[in-house]
């Protein structure tokens, strides 16, 4: 999923996935209008792409970029390709379909971070084998140039996080800019194409000379427990590598089951579950109940 602004209207885009209704992998584009909480299936003209799930998508310059993914619940059906859907007053159309030329191996469950200031999308590879952890390094970090549709290796050097069981990444932006976040649940299904939106698109976000990238990953604390850690790096100074912020032990002291982290502006929210006060902690890690809902948030503010 990705956030975007289409004709001055804030939306969330979802692409592909596994349909429990159809019992198969699909290539549907779902659009959620945040203000109205209305969602619908969008039609994309001029071609079709391979069905996929666990792909990563990004939106920039009225274009939806779809990278990687897999076609089944296995490690053998990984797609090493990208597709581009373009939006205009006439609706959506495919500009490029399952392009494999020069596309790196991104695996599934990879991460994309848009950098409008540089007209680029940073891609960090996902999982290639289900039971193996992630290792972020210069060999699996790529930059996609939105102007030329070309990939190049990232120039990041120095220390990088490894042995991650899952992770996410964000750009620490100035307040008020929209970026990738957790996915809310759509509340209705209506056909509502964006054809009545005539206002001009918003101005691009202001330039940020530092381009800070924040990575949050879950590492093993013991055989039964994972705990999140945060790393920060400045893409304008790739030789410095990623700086560990050393938050994992403090989070462990809180005895929370934290599962997701979201960056909003220069604030980070780590969401999870906290047992009731009358809950007796066992000698081992206590998993939350099956029907548990997020009920706690830890906030970290960057100056």
C-alpha positions as CSV (number, residue, x, y, z in Angstrom):
1,X,0.0,0.0,0.0
2,X,1.0,3.6,-0.4
3,X,-0.4,7.0,0.4
4,X,-0.9,9.5,-2.4
5,X,-2.6,12.8,-3.4
6,X,-4.7,12.7,-6.5
7,X,-6.2,16.0,-7.6
8,X,-5.7,17.5,-4.2
9,X,-7.5,14.5,-2.6
10,X,-5.6,12.3,-0.2
11,X,-6.0,8.6,-0.9
12,X,-4.5,5.2,-0.1
13,X,-3.7,2.7,-2.8
14,X,-3.6,-1.1,-2.5
15,X,-2.5,-3.4,-5.3
16,X,-2.8,-7.1,-5.7
17,X,-2.9,-9.5,-2.8
18,X,-4.7,-12.7,-2.1
19,X,-8.5,-12.6,-2.4
20,X,-10.2,-14.8,0.2
21,X,-13.4,-14.4,-1.8
22,X,-11.9,-15.7,-5.1
23,X,-9.3,-17.9,-3.3
24,X,-6.5,-16.8,-5.7
25,X,-3.9,-14.1,-6.1
26,X,-5.2,-11.0,-7.9
27,X,-3.9,-7.8,-9.5
28,X,-6.7,-5.4,-8.5
29,X,-6.0,-1.7,-7.7
30,X,-8.1,-0.5,-4.7
31,X,-8.4,3.2,-3.9
32,X,-9.5,4.5,-0.6
33,X,-10.6,8.1,-0.2
34,X,-9.4,9.1,3.3
35,X,-11.8,12.0,3.8
36,X,-14.9,10.1,2.9
37,X,-13.8,6.5,3.9
38,X,-15.1,5.3,0.6
39,X,-13.2,2.6,-1.4
40,X,-13.5,1.1,-4.8
41,X,-11.8,-1.0,-7.5
42,X,-10.1,1.1,-10.2
43,X,-10.0,0.0,-13.8
44,X,-6.6,0.2,-15.5
45,X,-6.8,0.3,-19.3
46,X,-4.4,-0.9,-22.0
47,X,-3.1,-4.2,-20.8
48,X,-2.9,-6.3,-17.7
49,X,-0.1,-7.4,-15.4
50,X,0.7,-10.7,-13.7
51,X,-1.3,-11.4,-10.5
52,X,0.8,-10.9,-7.4
53,X,0.8,-10.5,-3.7
54,X,3.5,-9.1,-1.3
55,X,4.6,-6.5,-3.9
56,X,5.7,-3.0,-3.0
57,X,4.1,0.1,-4.6
58,X,4.9,3.8,-4.7
59,X,3.2,6.8,-6.2
60,X,4.9,9.8,-7.8
61,X,4.2,12.2,-10.6
62,X,0.7,10.7,-11.2
63,X,2.2,7.3,-11.7
64,X,1.8,4.1,-9.7
65,X,5.0,2.0,-9.6
66,X,4.6,-1.7,-8.8
67,X,7.8,-3.7,-7.9
68,X,8.3,-7.4,-7.3
69,X,6.0,-9.6,-5.3
70,X,5.2,-13.3,-5.7
71,X,2.4,-15.3,-7.3
72,X,1.8,-18.0,-4.6
73,X,2.5,-18.7,-1.0
74,X,6.0,-20.1,-1.8
75,X,9.5,-18.9,-2.5
76,X,9.6,-20.2,-6.1
77,X,7.1,-17.7,-7.6
78,X,8.9,-14.5,-7.0
79,X,8.6,-11.9,-9.7
80,X,11.6,-9.8,-10.7
81,X,9.8,-7.1,-12.6
82,X,8.1,-3.7,-12.3
83,X,5.0,-2.2,-13.9
84,X,3.9,1.5,-14.1
85,X,0.2,2.6,-14.2
86,X,-0.3,6.3,-15.2
87,X,-3.3,8.4,-14.0
88,X,-4.8,11.3,-16.0
89,X,-8.1,13.0,-16.6
90,X,-9.0,10.0,-18.7
91,X,-8.4,7.6,-15.8
92,X,-5.8,4.9,-15.3
93,X,-3.7,3.2,-18.0
94,X,-0.7,0.8,-18.0
95,X,2.4,2.5,-19.3
96,X,4.8,-0.4,-18.6
97,X,3.8,-4.0,-17.9
98,X,5.9,-6.6,-16.2
99,X,9.2,-5.0,-17.3
100,X,12.1,-7.3,-16.4
101,X,15.0,-5.4,-18.0
102,X,17.5,-4.4,-15.4
103,X,15.0,-5.0,-12.5
104,X,16.9,-6.3,-9.5
105,X,15.8,-9.2,-7.3
106,X,13.6,-7.6,-4.7
107,X,12.0,-10.7,-3.3
108,X,8.6,-10.3,-1.6
109,X,7.6,-7.9,1.2
110,X,10.2,-5.3,0.1
111,X,10.1,-1.7,1.1
112,X,9.9,1.5,-1.0
113,X,10.5,5.1,0.2
114,X,9.9,8.0,-2.2
115,X,12.2,10.9,-2.4
116,X,10.4,13.6,-4.5
117,X,13.4,16.0,-3.9
118,X,15.6,13.7,-6.0
119,X,12.9,12.2,-8.2
120,X,13.8,8.8,-6.9
121,X,12.4,5.8,-5.1
122,X,14.6,3.9,-2.7
123,X,14.0,0.1,-2.7
124,X,15.1,-2.3,0.0
125,X,14.8,-6.0,-0.9
126,X,12.4,-8.2,1.0
127,X,12.4,-11.8,1.8
128,X,13.6,-14.4,-0.6
129,X,13.1,-17.4,1.7
130,X,10.3,-17.5,4.2
131,X,12.4,-18.8,7.2
132,X,15.4,-16.5,6.6
133,X,15.9,-13.1,8.3
134,X,16.6,-9.9,6.4
135,X,20.0,-8.4,6.0
136,X,20.1,-4.8,4.9
137,X,23.2,-4.0,2.9
138,X,24.4,-2.2,-0.2
139,X,23.8,-5.3,-2.2
140,X,20.0,-5.3,-1.6
141,X,19.3,-1.5,-1.6
142,X,18.6,0.1,-4.9
143,X,17.5,3.5,-6.3
144,X,14.9,3.8,-9.0
145,X,15.1,6.9,-11.1
146,X,11.6,8.0,-11.9
147,X,12.7,10.2,-14.8
148,X,14.7,7.5,-16.7
149,X,13.1,4.3,-15.3
150,X,16.5,2.9,-14.4
151,X,17.9,1.2,-11.4
152,X,21.3,1.7,-9.7
153,X,22.8,0.3,-6.5
154,X,22.6,2.4,-3.4
155,X,25.9,3.9,-2.3
156,X,25.4,3.4,1.4
157,X,28.5,2.2,3.3
158,X,29.4,1.5,6.8
159,X,27.4,-0.3,9.5
160,X,23.9,-1.6,8.4
161,X,21.3,-3.6,10.3
162,X,21.1,-7.4,9.9
163,X,19.2,-10.4,11.2
164,X,15.8,-8.6,10.9
165,X,12.6,-10.7,10.9
166,X,10.6,-7.8,9.5
167,X,11.1,-4.1,9.0
168,X,9.8,-0.9,7.5
169,X,11.4,2.4,6.4
170,X,10.4,6.0,6.1
171,X,11.8,9.4,5.3
172,X,11.7,11.7,8.3
173,X,9.8,14.6,6.6
174,X,8.8,18.1,7.6
175,X,5.4,18.2,9.3
176,X,2.4,18.1,6.9
177,X,3.8,15.9,4.2
178,X,2.2,12.6,3.4
179,X,4.1,9.3,3.5
180,X,3.8,5.6,3.9
181,X,2.0,4.4,7.0
182,X,-0.1,1.6,8.4
183,X,-3.2,0.5,6.5
184,X,-6.7,1.4,7.9
185,X,-9.6,-0.9,7.1
186,X,-11.8,0.2,4.2
187,X,-15.4,0.7,5.4
188,X,-17.4,0.5,2.1
189,X,-17.2,-0.6,-1.5
190,X,-18.4,1.9,-4.0
191,X,-17.5,2.8,-7.6
192,X,-16.2,6.4,-7.2
193,X,-13.7,7.2,-9.9
194,X,-11.7,10.4,-9.4
195,X,-13.3,12.2,-12.4
196,X,-15.0,15.0,-10.5
197,X,-11.8,16.4,-9.1
198,X,-10.8,19.5,-11.0
199,X,-8.6,21.3,-8.6
200,X,-4.9,21.5,-9.4
201,X,-2.4,19.1,-7.7
202,X,-0.7,20.3,-4.5
203,X,2.7,21.8,-4.6
204,X,5.7,19.4,-4.2
205,X,7.1,19.1,-0.6
206,X,9.9,21.5,0.2
207,X,13.5,20.4,-0.4
208,X,15.2,18.6,2.5
209,X,19.0,18.8,2.2
210,X,19.6,16.1,4.8
211,X,17.2,13.4,3.4
212,X,17.1,11.4,6.6
213,X,16.0,7.7,6.2
214,X,14.7,5.8,9.2
215,X,14.6,2.0,9.3
216,X,12.8,0.1,12.0
217,X,13.4,-3.6,12.3
218,X,12.5,-6.5,14.6
219,X,15.5,-8.5,15.9
220,X,15.6,-11.6,18.1
221,X,16.0,-10.8,21.8
222,X,15.7,-14.5,22.8
223,X,14.4,-17.7,21.0
224,X,10.8,-16.7,21.8
225,X,10.8,-12.9,21.5
226,X,11.6,-10.2,19.0
227,X,12.1,-6.5,19.8
228,X,12.2,-3.5,17.5
229,X,15.3,-1.3,17.0
230,X,15.6,1.9,15.0
231,X,18.4,3.0,12.6
232,X,18.9,6.4,11.0
233,X,21.0,7.5,8.1
234,X,21.6,10.6,6.0
235,X,21.4,9.7,2.3
236,X,23.5,12.7,1.4
237,X,26.3,11.2,3.5
238,X,26.2,7.5,2.6
239,X,29.7,6.9,3.9
240,X,28.5,7.3,7.5
241,X,26.2,4.2,7.1
242,X,23.2,3.7,9.5
243,X,23.4,4.9,13.1
244,X,21.7,2.6,15.6
245,X,19.4,4.6,18.0
246,X,19.6,1.9,20.8
247,X,15.9,1.9,21.7
248,X,15.4,-1.9,21.9
249,X,16.4,-2.3,25.6
250,X,14.2,0.6,26.7
251,X,11.3,-0.9,24.8
252,X,12.0,-4.3,26.4
253,X,11.7,-2.8,29.8
254,X,8.1,-1.6,29.0
255,X,7.1,-5.3,28.6
256,X,4.9,-4.5,25.6
257,X,4.1,-6.6,22.5
258,X,4.9,-3.9,19.9
259,X,4.3,-4.9,16.3
260,X,4.3,-1.9,14.0
261,X,6.1,1.4,13.7
262,X,4.8,4.4,11.8
263,X,6.6,7.7,11.0
264,X,4.5,10.9,10.7
265,X,6.5,14.0,10.1
266,X,9.4,13.8,12.6
267,X,7.4,11.7,15.1
268,X,7.6,7.9,15.3
269,X,4.7,5.8,16.8
270,X,5.4,2.2,17.8
271,X,2.0,0.4,18.2
272,X,1.3,-2.8,20.1
273,X,-0.5,-4.6,22.8
274,X,-0.3,-4.3,26.6
275,X,-1.7,-7.0,28.9
276,X,-4.3,-5.9,31.5
277,X,-3.0,-4.8,35.0
278,X,-4.4,-8.0,36.6
279,X,-2.5,-10.2,34.1
280,X,0.1,-12.4,35.7
281,X,3.3,-12.6,33.6
282,X,4.6,-16.1,33.1
283,X,8.3,-17.1,33.2
284,X,8.5,-17.0,29.4
285,X,7.3,-14.5,26.8
286,X,3.5,-14.0,27.0
287,X,1.9,-13.8,23.6
288,X,-1.3,-11.6,23.4
289,X,-4.6,-13.4,23.0
290,X,-5.8,-14.2,19.5
291,X,-8.4,-11.5,19.5
292,X,-6.1,-8.8,20.9
293,X,-6.2,-5.3,19.4
294,X,-3.5,-2.6,19.5
295,X,-4.1,-0.7,22.8
296,X,-0.8,1.1,23.4
297,X,1.6,3.4,21.6
298,X,5.1,4.5,22.3
299,X,6.1,7.8,20.7
300,X,9.6,9.0,19.8
301,X,10.1,12.6,18.7
302,X,13.0,13.7,16.5
303,X,14.2,17.3,16.9
